[in-house]
Amino acid sequence: MTFVGRETELHYLNQYYSAESSRILVVYGQMGVGKTALLKAFCEDKTGVYYRARSCSDREQRYQWARELGFPQEGEGAYPEYEEIFGRALEISSDEKTVFVVDEFHYMVKGDSGFFARLNQFVKNSAVPLLVILCSSAAGWVENSMVRKIGSEAASISGFLKVRELSIQRMQELYPEYSQDDCVQLYAILGGVPGLWNRTDRKLSATENMICNIVDRYSSLHGEMAGCLAEELRETAVYNTILTTMAAGGGKLNDIYHRTAFSRAKISVYLKNLMEIDLVEKVGAGTYRITKPYVRFYFRFIYPYQSLLEELTPKQFYKEIVEDAFPGFVREAYRKS
């Protein structure tokens, strides 16, 4: 897929790269929005180091990063301290500025609360000028919890860049095979998330993509929607219940209360958590809405009809459950955008 639509973000990164001294930036945004593609384009003509963190213990994190850098895989040498890892990673560097990318860095901070301080000290002492880019798909955590987690070390961060969704015009540029109607319908479901666009089939219409790549429970997009809460939230049963109610049109606190029978206090806490991870927003007094189109589609058409998904073919399911209600879903999506 051609890289388009991120000229402003590239300019922002290049401004920091041009600075003489070392800098630390935080780049964040929802999964699939295009952060990694942006960083690859930015680093294309630069000396760079890249590591993608895992969700694991601190010790395992150091083992995995060290393994990638050629440390011994057995004995104590397989678990070096981060300072040793940083030093080995930068052995490839020349005298020019090096771009040091740690992707999904929130796993590092959550695994070792001192990680950021150690990284910051290494950057200050580095003989090679560095542009450290800490990238994260945990957008809610970055905006609401990160500074509290790293404390005074946050003062060393030079800038924040939130990578936002692309517009429908960008979708049309990237997918000229789709008609305007196809783009309108697919964008209503997938929003401006290129990582989701890439899982559609350009040879199929929007309707055929819905049937084959969304409704079909064995498709990757169906799985993406089904697992949208698992990464960031516990007690998914409660969240599923609230989101199903909202997707069916019950966006008022009172509607959710009567449908779910949860206490208003409990609902408020869970709505706050959903707002922190940018899945829900408040649009008025006691009124909320789902922000992510694919989450809204899933909880409107897929989640409530699990039994029928087992009984019907994807095409039959689309005809019975989605087809008649979908035009209204599209209109609502654009009315709220």
Disulfide bonds with the S-S distance in Angstrom:
none
